[in-house]
Structures are given as structure tokens and as C-alpha cells.
Amino acid sequence: MKVVIAEKPDQAMKLAGPFPHRKKQGYLEITPNRLFPQGAVVTWAIGHICELVPPEAYNPAWKKWSLQSLPLIPEKFRHQVTRAKAKQFGIIKQLLRRPDVREIIHAGDAGREGELIVRTIIEQCGVKKPMKRLWISSLTEKAVVAGFESLLDEVETANLYQEAYSRSCADWLVGMNASRVYTILLKNKGIHDVFSAGRVQTPTLALVVKREKEIANFKPEPFWEVLATFQMDGKIYEGTWQKDGESRIKEPELAERITAFCRGKAASVAEVVQERKEYLPPYLFNLSSLQATANRLYKFSPQKTLEVAQKLYLKGYLSYPRSDSSFVTSEEARTFPEILAKLAKQSDFSGYFPTAKNSVAGDRRYVNQKKVTDHYAIIPTEQVPTVSRLADEERKIYDLVARRLIAAHCESALFDYTTVMTLVDGRATFVSKGKVQIRAGWRSVLFDEEKESDDALLPPLAEGEEGQVQKVKVKESKTQPPKRYTEGQLITLMKTAGKHLDNQELEKVLMKTEGLGTEATRAGIIGMLKQRKYIEVKRNQVFATQKGMLLIEVIGDKILASPEMTARWEQRLAEIGQGQASAQAFMEQVRKLSQKIVDDAVEQSAHWNLQSYEVAELPKQTSRFRLGKKVAECRVCGGDLVDKGDFYGCANYQKTKCSVTVSKLIMGKKVTETNVKKLMEQGKSNKIKGFKKGQDSLDGFLVWDDQEKKAKVEQG
């Protein structure tokens, strides 16, 4: 008898699917068959059933947050079973200890986290039996059967476990010590809140704060350009004045003089340069590029994209989503014709067939065994769904992945770019740029993904043609500040360790990079920064909050906020996973770093100047113990008005649809529990000073509007 341990219940159902089986409490029983002559049971974890124990489990004195106890460095890390998942853990333990069970098949997700989750459970059960590893990148019936037919020896993935375990322990050490030391030191300065810090989240926050400061410190400068419209034998086109390659003029008087000089003058085409450019189809998706594309097109958060892709994977429609590779092996490439034939029958894609190429098996842009890491690129499986029947979010993600595969089998796109230099009265030079699409190629498939350039269409022009300036004008503009990152751009930025790549096609994102976090963790890191009130996302733009800016300011240029250092750590962790570096040596470095983080913070705190921060206005991370706490009686229905995190809301919403809410931040001012209680009881809060209205500040009250059932600000 064999026990198969999957990572999730849905995954377990897919693994048992190809075989006759019966459902039991907490597991599935497979009856004897060709692959399991004595039968098998398939059970499952529920994600991380086991967690690292809290500090007080090592030393009761560590429960209290004090500088004297830092750094917290356990001699040996220990795990415990999460209380809410103890029942399923008990079922797994009972199955593993059955005397008729001779072998364990580790069937967690084929990646680092899956490796850690299942091995930790087995270790906590205290069971030592022979183990094999199921390693598959899709959950179709065909892939599942093939995987069970070619199980790996457990030693083949043991290094991945060492990598994941080292990452988990390193994050505990750095996060626990950094969070405590900065929280304690800031409390000594009068700021009472928890300041979470970490090995990956803090350098990521530092990138956002850096951009926030660049925007705040930016001083716009005016500039002027001279634009002319030319007429050459009936052909009309526009050009921009330039000298020595520069078109921006810093003095308006000079721009006016150039305009006056050119008005009504003769003009001639001095030079026509044409260049044909070929654009190859983009790479297949890895998780980062899929998240960035879905964010740009559909404003999906990286976490949402991962969740939707995971659903499609569990349904057997997409390959494993947490992949950092954009390549496939020749084995996967051989399945593409079958997949494409099925896609061609779908109304969403039928218009793109037949494709220019029948196969990409010999194309190293897509097929490269050496660049396939734990998993190959995200691709559709041979189990093609009826796309039009998928839920909207699933359809959008599946559509993106399917189109990328179709585009890989299309011709390159060709454009002719033309640059025309026009001379006015033999002295003033104007430049005009245009392009003509010669062949759409793959762009006809990925039209939504491609951002059109501003280059205009130019009429056919030849050197020596003569005409005149039809009209000329001055255009005034201002230099623009850097743009805030979108969540998708932040994912790309994390992948490239802070080296920002502004490339819509995402073709030049480094294929092998020392990045911040991993494909599987980056979306979670951004979510954590939101939850901890360090960043806000408005209209898909990422803003650093005052709390986030404060933390990065007090950390300064120390190692904790360094993207480069964290990126080097990721590289070392990857080397552990490849068996090329020692986990013990790495952990020793982390222990030393933990001491340095504490020492740096204590030393820096003597020089902190926090006067520019309004302590009372810092957004606070809502304690899980406060969520749901009653703060007042609802003025409309008499129910409980409770703490909902970012706002106070009526607890009767689910029962009676009472929609009473009061934001915790109104016109830049924090709404305290005291004021919301008075607002509910008396219809008017205490006087609040410093409401922000544009650039102005005003004092006033919150008053309850019984007709509109909401709070309003009344000046007074």
C-alpha cells in the first residue's frame, strides 16, 4: 500500500481521477490497478499545515518585546501544527503510520514550497518510510498517469527542500528581529504601531518609496517646441524643429524668433532615411510576465492573476503557473500541434489558423532545455476547454496564454520606419518620423498587448523635393515627473532587482536574474505591503503611505533595504536548491545579519528626526484582535457598528443589507472610535482640526445626514 500526499484537496481529486477510487473522510482510496497493484490512498495538506513556532516556544522570555532579548536566534528551528488544520494533520499521520503502508509518494506542487509543505508534514509525523516524488507540470489525466509511471527518487528533490527550508528560516530570523527592533525603537519615539520588516518586503517597499520621493522632489521645467506643417506638391506632413538632435527650447523668445523666421518660407526635403525592422513574437509566459500583462490589460492585481491561473491549473487547462521560465523542452514542444489543433476549433481563435509555422520544436527562442528550471513556461494543456464558457476572469487569463502560444507559431512583424529631415530657407532643420506596417505577423494575434507608438504615417517623399511652410506654431510644455509604478511594473521591478525595464513586450526582462523574492512569492509580498499599510493602490498606481516612507527613512541605506543584497541572497538560495551551496553556511550568514540589523537600528535611532511626520495620521495596521470589535450602535438599524479594518461598518449588512459605513480617514483626518461613537449617538462628532480640502485646511465636525445615511464634514 502507498500513501500519496497532495498539497490541496482539488489536486488530490485530480491525482486520483484516472483510477477507480472511493471517497473517505480526509482521503481517497484507490482500488488495486496496474500502477498500484496493492491499491493506494491519496490524502492532502491544506497548504501550510505546519508553521515555524513563535519565539516564546523557544524561550518564554522572548514573548515580551524588548531590546535586551534581541537578536532572537533559536539554536534549532521547530515546527508546530496549525490549530485550525489539526484534524487533517491527524488523518495524514494515521495513514502514514498504518503498518500496511510501505511507501510514501510526495505529490505536493512541483516546486520549492510544495517540497517544504509535504516534507515538513512527514517529519512532524515522525515517520521514516521509503519515499518517491511525483513531479508533474500539469494535472491532465495523461500527465498524472505519466507522472506516476516515472516517479523520481526523493533525493533528486532534496536540495529544493533545503532551499525552501533555508528561505523560511531566514525570513523568520530577519523578519522577527527587524520588526521587533524598529517597532520598539519607534515606540520610544512616541509612535505606537507595529512596524513589520522583512528580507524581501522591505527592499521592495524601498523601491516604491524611492519613486515616491522622486515624484515629490520633481520640479517641472517649462520648454517650448516649434512645429511646422509642410506642403510638398500637394503632400502635407508635419515636422519638429531641432538642432544637434535636441528639439526642446528653453527660452520662449528663441522659439518665437524661429517661428517668425520660418513663417511662409520655402522648404525642401534634405534627407529621407528608411529602415526596415523585424519584431519577433514575444516569449511564452512565465508567472511574472503573465502578471505584468494581465495588470496592464485588465488591471488584475498580481495576486488575482496567480489565483486565477492556479484555478485553471487545478482544472487541468494550464500548466503549473508558478514558473520562472519562458522556455519549454522539446518534449513539450511536440505537444503543441495537438493543442493548436484544438484551439483552432474555438471561435475565439479560429481566425488565426492556419499559422505560418506548424512547429517551433527547432526554435531556440522557445525550446531550450537549459533554460527550463523547475518548470517550463505557462502554456495551455492538451485539455482545451470551451473558452467562451469559462468564467470571465478565467477566460481572460486563458486567452492571454493561448494567444502567446499561437503567436509563437506566427511570422515576425515587419515595419518600415522613415525619418525625414526638412530644411526651411536652407537654415532651419525640422525632423519628421513615421512608420508603415509591412507585415502584421504575430501582432494580429496579440493586438491588445501591443501599445502603438506615436509615429505618424508620412506621405512618400524624396530628397530634393521642394515646397513651403504652410503653417508654423510654438507649443509650450512642461517636463513630467516620473510615473508611479503599476502593480504589474512592480512585479517586473522585483524580478530585475530594482533595474527598471520599461518594455511593454516584456521581451527583455532578464531570463535569469538575481531578483527580489520568487515567482511564487512576489504577489504575496505586494499584498503584504498593502495589508500592513505601507502602500496603497489607487487606479492601479502604487503609492507609498506615510507609514511606509517613515520605515524606509529610519532604515536608511542599511543592508535591510538593499535590493541588491536581497537579490544576491536569492541567488545563493537558488544555488542551495541546485546543490551548489551549503545551507548551513547560508544560515550562519543570516544569523550574523540578524545581529547587524539590530545593531544598525539601535545606532541609527539616536539620530532619527521624525518631526516631518504627523504621528497621529500614520495609517495603522488593524490588529486581527480588533477586527469585528463593536465601537458603536448603528444609527440607522440599531445593530453593531464594528471595526472592519479600513472603515467602521454595520454588522447587519449580511442579514438586512444595512449599508452604513464610516471611513477611518476622511479628508486626510483619522476618524477615531470616540468620534464615530459620538456621531452615531448624537449625530455630530467632536470638533476635528485640520481637514484637508485641496491645498486648504479647515476645522469642523462630522455630522450624520439622515436622508443620505452617511457622514459629512461641516465647517465650524
N, C-alpha and C positions, 0 to 999 in steps of 0.2 A: 504493500500500500504506500502511496506517495501523497504528501500534502503540498498543494500548490498555494502559495501566498501571494495574492494580488494586492495592489495598493489601494483600490477603491472597489465598492460593490459593483458598479457598472462594468468595470474592467473584468471582474471575476465572471460576470454573466457572459461576456464575450469569449473568455477563455474556455468556459465550459460549453459554449454554444455548439461547437462541431461534434460533440459527443453526447450519447444518451445520458441524461442526468436527472436527479431529483433534488428539489429544494428542501433544505433543512434549516434549523434555527442557527443563523450565523455562518452557514457554509452550504456548498452544493456538493452532492455526492455523484461522482461519475461512475457508471457501471463498467465492468471489465470490457475492454476493446483492444484493438490492435496496438495502440500506443500505450495503453495502461492495462496490461493483462490481468493485474490484480485489482483494478479499479483505482480511484483516486478521490480525494476531497479537495475542493477549491474553496478557500476562505479568503478573507480580505482584511486589510487595515482600513482605517478611516482617516487617511492622511497620516499626520504625525501622531500616532497613538502614544508614543513615548516622548518625553521632553527632558532637557537638562534640569537638574534640581536647582531650586533657588539658593542664594547664598547662605541663608540660615540653616540649610540642611547640612552644610559642611561645618559651620561654626555658629552657634546661637547668637554670638556677639555680633555677627555680620548682619543681623536683621536691622539693627539701628544704623542709620546713615551718618557716618562720622568720618572726618578726615583721618583720624588716628588709625582706623581699620584699613585704610587704602594703601596699596592696591590689594584687591581681593584675588588671590591666586590659589585655587584648590590644588592639592597635590595630585589628585586624580579625579577626572570628571566622572559624574554618575548621572544616570537617567532614572526617571520615575514614570509610572503610567499616568496619563492624564485622567483625572477623575471621571469626566464625562464619557470616556471611551473604555472604561474599565471592563464593562460587560463583554465587549467584542474581544478585548485582550484575553479575558478568561477563556473564551471559546477557542481562540488560536492556541493558547497554552495547553488546553486539554487535548486538542487534536495532535499537537506536536509530541505530546508525552504518551500517546497511545502506543502500546507495545507492538502493534502490527504495522506501525509506520516506520518504514526502513529508510526513506529518503525524503528530503525537502526540495521543492522546486521554488526558487526565489523568482517571483514573477512581478515584482514592482516595476514601475516605469523604467524604461531602459535609459537611465541617466543617473547622475550623482545622487539626487535627492531620493529617487526610488531605491537606490542601493543602500542609502543610510537608513531609510524608514524600515525596510524589511529586516535588514541585518540587526538593527537595534532591537526589534521585537524578539527575534530569535535569541539574542544574547540575554535579554531580560527574562525570557522563559527558562533560561538555564539549560537549554537543550543543545547537545552536540551530536548531530547525526549527519551523514553524508548529504551534501547539498549540490544542486546543479542550478544554472542560471538560464532563465528564458529571456532572450534578448531579441525583441522584435520592434519594428518601427511603424507598424500599422496593426489594426485589430480586425482585419477582414478574416473570414474563416480560412481562406487559403494561407494567409500569413501566420495565423495561430497554429495551424497544423504543421506548417513548415518549421516554425519555431520549436515546437515540441519534438520534432524529428531531429533537430540539430542543437540540442541543449549545450550550453557552454559549461566548462568546468568552473566551479566557483572561484578558483584562484585567478581566473582570467579577468575578473572584475573587482578583485580585492583592493587594488590600488585606488579605484574610484571611491570605494568606501572610505579608505584612508583620507582621500582628498575632502570628501563631504564631511567626515567627522572632524578633520582639522579645521575646516571652514566654520563649522558650527561652534567648536570650542573657542576659536579665535574671535568670532563675533561676540560670544558670551564675555570673554575677558575684556576686550576693548570696549564693548557697549556698556557693560556693567560698571567698569571703573570710570570711563569718561562721563557717563550720565551722572553718576554719583558725585564726582568731584566738581563738575560745573554746576550742578543743582545746589550743592552745599555752599560753594563759594558765592554764587549769585544770591542765594538766600541771605548770606552775610551782608550783601549789599542792599538788602531790602526787597529783592524780587522773589516772591514766593510762588514758585511753579516748578514743575518737573521739566528738566532740560535733557531730553534723550539725545544721546550722541552715539555714533557707530562708525565702524570701519568703512562702510560703503555709503551710508546715508549722509554722513557729514561732508565728505568731499563732493557729493552730488549737490547738496544744498549750497556749498561754497560756489559752485558754478552758477547757480541761479542768482545768488547774492551778488556775485561779481557783475553779472549782466544788469542787475537792478541798479547797482552803483554807477555803471557806465551810462545808463539812461538818465539817472538823477543828475549826474555831473556834466551831461552833454549841454553844450551851449550852441544853439543854432546860429549859423552864419549865413547872411544873405549872399546870393550870387545871381548873375544875370547871364542869359544866353541870347544870341542873335539868330533868329530863324528866318530863312528866306524861302520863297516859293519861286521856282524857275519854270520858264516856258521855253521849250526847245522844239521848234517846228510842230507845235500843237501838242507836244508831250509835256505833261505837268508833273513835277515832283518837288519834294522839299529837301532842304539841307540845313545843317547847323554850322555856324562859323567856328573855326578852330585855328589855333596857332600852336605849333610844336606839340601837337597831339592833345592840347587842352582846350575845352570849349567853354569852361566856366570863367566868367569875367568878374572881378572883384569890385570894380568901380562902375556905377551906373552911367557916369558921364562918358566913359570909354565905350560902353555898349551903345549909347545914343549916337556917338560920333561914327561908329562903324555902320550903324543903321542908316544914318544920313548919307554916308559915303556910297552905300550900295543901292540906295533907292533909285529905281529906273535905269540902272546901269546895264551895260552889255555883259553877258556871261558866256562862258564856254566850258565844255567838258574837258578837263585837263587829263583825267586818268580814270580808267574803268578796270577794276580788278575783280576777277571771278574765281571762286574757289568751290570745288565740289567736296562735300563732307559726307562721310558714311557713318551711320549710327547703328551699332549692333544692338540686337534685342537685349533687354536687361537680364541680369542673373535671375535664377529661381529664388524664391523667398527663403530667408531664414527668419527666425522669430522677430528680430529687431527690425528688419526691413518691412515685414508684414505689418508690424505695429505702427511704424512710421507712416506707411502708405495709408492704412485704414484711418489713422488720425487725421491725415491731410485731406482725405476724400470725404470721410464720414464723421469726423470729429470724435471717433471712438477713443476712449482712454486706452492706454496700453494694456491695462488690466482687463478691460472688457474684450479687447481683441484676443487676448490669451484665453479667456474663459470661453469665448465662442469657438475658437479654434480647438480647444480641448473637447468641447461637446461634439464637434464634427469628427474628431479623432475617436472618441468613445463610440460613436455611431458607425465607425469604420469607413468614413468618407475621405478623411485626410490622413496623411502620415503624421508621425509624432511631432507636435508643434514646438516643443522646447528645444529646437535645433539651432545651433550656431553656424551651420554650414549652408552654403548656397550651391553645393555640388551634389551629384549622385554618383554611384558606382555604375559600371557597365551593366550589372545585373538589373538595377532599377531601370536604366535607360531602355533595356529590352522590353519592359512592360509598357512603355509609352504608346506604341502604336495601338495596343488594345484599349488603353484608356482614352486616347484621342478618338478612336472609332466610336466609342460610347458617347463621348462629349458631342461628337458631330451630329448625333441623333437628337440632341436637345435644341429646342427652338432658340435658346439664348445664345448658342454658339454656332449653329449650323451654317450661318453666312460666312464663316471664316475658313470653311473647308471647300476643297482640299487645300492643305497647307503646302508651301513651297518645298519643304523637306519632309520626307517620310520618316526620317530617323535622325537623332542627334548623337547616336551611340559613339561616333568618332569625333565629336566636337568637344575639345577640352575646356571650352567655356562653361560647359555644363557637366561633363563627365570627367571626374578626376578623383580617383581612389585616395590619393594622398591628402586631399583637402576635405575628405569626409571624416569628421571627428566621431563622436559617439553616434551621431545620426546624420542621415542625408538631408537634403533640402526638403522644405514642406511642399508636398505635391499631392494631387488627388490620387486616391487609390483606384484599383480596378472596380471597386464597388461604387459606381457612379449613381447618385440619387437623381430623382426628378427635381431639378434645381428650382423650378417655379413653385414647387410645393414646400420648399424649406421655409422656416420662419425668416422674417425679414433680415435680422442680423446675421443669421447663419447663411442666408443666400448671398449677402454682400461679401462675407469673408470667403465663402467657397468660390464665388465668382472671381474674386481677385486672384486666388491661387490657380484656378483653372485657366484663366486668361494668360497668366505668366507662362504656363506650360505650353499653351497654344502659340504664344508669341515666340517662344524659343524655336519653334519649327517654321517660323516665317523668315522672309528675306530681310536684310538690313534696310533701314530707311535712308534715302538719299536726298540731300538738299544742295542747291546751288546758292551760295552766298555772294552778293555783289556789293562792292564798295565803290562809290563814285565820288571823285574829287572835282568840284566845280570852282572855277576861278572867275571872280567878279572884277571887271575892269583891269584884269591882269595882276591884281594885288591881293584881294581878299579871298581866302580859301574856305570853301564850305564842304562838309562831308555828308554823304547820304548812304544809308545802309539798307539793304533789302535782302529777301530770300525767296526762293521758289522751291516748293516740294516737288522733287522729280519722281520719287517713288515712296509711297506711304509705308510699304513693308509691314513690319510688326506694329507700327503706330496705329494702323486701322483696328487692331485688336485692343490696344491699351490707350485709346484716345482719351479716356477720362484721367489717366495717370499723368499725362504729359502737359506741362504748362507751356503755352505758346509764348514765344518771345515777342518783343515789341517791334521787331523789324518789319518795315512796311514792304509792300510789293512795289517794285520800281519798273518803270517802262524800259523797253530796250534802248540803251544809249551807247553811243560810240565816241571814242576820243576824237576831239576836234569839232564836235557838233557845237553850233553857236545859237544863242538865243538871248534872253534878257531876264532880269529880275522882275517878276510880276508883282510881288509884294514882299515886304520885309518888316519884321517886328522884333521888339525886345520882350523876352519872357523872364519874369522875376521868380526866383525860387529860394528855398532855404535848405541848408544841409539837414538831413534827417538823423535822429538818434538811432542807435542800434535797436533792432526789434526784439521784443521778448520772445523767448522760446515757446514753441508749442510743446505739448506732451510728447508728440512724435519726434520732434527735433531733440528733445531732452534725452529720449531713449538712444538716438543716434550719437549724441554727445557723450553719454555714458559709455557707449561701446567703444568710442575712439579716445577715451580718457581725457576729455576736455579739448581735443583738437577738433574744432567745429568744422563740419563739412557741409557747405550749402549746395547740395547736389540733389535735385529733385528726383533723378532716376535712381539714386542710391547705388549707382554702379561703382563708385569709387570709395565706398565705405571699406575700411580695411578688412580684408578677409580673415586675417589672423592678427588679433590686436590685444594689447595689454589694457583691457577696459575696466570700467567700474562695475562690479557685480557680474552676473552671468545672464544668459538669455532668459533663464527661468526666474531670476530674482529681480530684474530691473523694474518691471511693472510694479511689483510689491514694494520696492523701495520708494517709488514715486507716491504710491498710495499711503505709505507710512509717513512721508513728509507732509502730505495733506492732513492725515489724521492727527498728527502732532502739531498742527497749526503753524508749520514753518513755511509752507507755501499755500497759495490759493490758485485755483484755475478758473479764470473768467473768460468766456468766449474763446475757449481753447488756448488762452495765453497763460503762461505760468508767471505768477507774481510772488516775490519773496515778502513774507509778512515782517512786521517789526520784530517779532519774536525770533524769526529765522535770521534776520540781519544782526540782531543782538548776539546770538550764539556765535555766529561766524566772526563777528568783531572781537569778542573776548578770546576766541581761539587764535585769531590772528593767522600768522603764516606758519604755525606749528604743523608738525607732521600729520596730525589728525585730520586736517582739512586739505591735505595734498592729494589731488587726483593722481599725480604721477606715482606717489608712493603706494597708494592702494592698487593702482594698476600693476605695479611690479609684484605686489602680493598675489594678485590674481594669476599672474604668470607663474609664480612659484607654486601656487596651489595646483595649477594645471600640470606642472611638472611632477607633483606628487601623484596625481591621477595617472600619469604616464609611466610611473615607476622610475623617474629620473631625479627625484629629490627626496630628502628624508623628512617625514612628517615630524619626527622628534626634534630635528634641528629647527624646523619652522616654528614649532610651538615654543621652543626656547626663545626664539627671537620675539615672539608675541608677548611672552612674559616680561621680557626686558622693556618692550614698547609700552606695556601697561604701566610699568613703574615710571617711564619717561613722561607719559601723558599726565599722570598725577603730579609729578614734579614740575612740569611746564605750567600747568594750570595754577598751581599754588604760587609759583614765582610771578606769573603774569598778573594775578589778581591784585597785587599791590599797586599796579599801575593802571587799572581799569578806570576809565572815565565814562560813566553811563548817563551823564546829565542830559544828553540829547534825546534820551528815550523816555516817553511817558509811561512809567511803570504800570499805572492803573489801566492803560489802554492796550497792553500787550495781550494778544489772543491766547487764552489758556486752553490746554488740552483737557477736555472734560474727563474726569475720573469715571471709570466704569461703575464705581460705587455711588456716583451722583446721578447717573442716567436713570430716569424714571422717578426721581425724587419729587414729591409734591412740594410746590413752592407757593401755591395759592388756590383759591376756589375759582373755577371758570365763571366769568361774569355773565356768560350767555346761558349755559345749561346747568351750572351748579356742580359740574364734575370736577375732577382734579386737574389743575394746570401743572404739568410736570416738566422737569428738565429733559430736553431732547437733544442736548449737545450744543448745536449752534443756535437753538431757539427754545422758547418755552411753548408748549403746545397742550391742547386739551386731550386728556387720556381717553375721552369718549369718541374719538374720531372713528375708530373701527366699528363701534356699536351704533352710534347715532349720526355719524358724519359731521359732528360739530368741528368746524374748521378753525377755531380760534387759535391764533399763534401770535407770539410777540418775539421779534428778533432780539438776540442778545447784543446786537450792535446796530444802533440807529443814528444816522447822520454822524458817523465817526465816534459816537459815545457808547460806552458799555452800559447796558441796562442791568442793574443789579437785581437780586432776588427781592430786596427790600422795596425797590421802586415798582417792580412788576406786581408785588403783593398789594401795594397801596393803589396801583392802577386798577386792579381787579376789584378791590373792596370799595374804593371811593370814586373811581372814575378819573383820578388825576394823581400823578406821581409827585414826589418831592421836586423841588427846583433842581434842574440839571444845568451845569455850566459847560459851555464850550461846544455846543452842537456846530458841526461844520456844514456850511452851505456855500459851495464853490470855494472862493478864497476868503469868505467871511466867516466869522464866528459869532454865535448868538447863544444867549441863555434862555431857558424855557422849561416847559413841563410836557410830559407825556399825558395826553388826555384820550379817553376812550370815546370813540364815535359809535353810539348805539345803533345808528342806522346802517353804517357800513361794516360794523363789527370788527373794527381794527383800531390800533393805536395811532395817534397823530401827534406831531410836535406843535405846541402852541407857544409862541414867543411871549416872554414876560419876565 
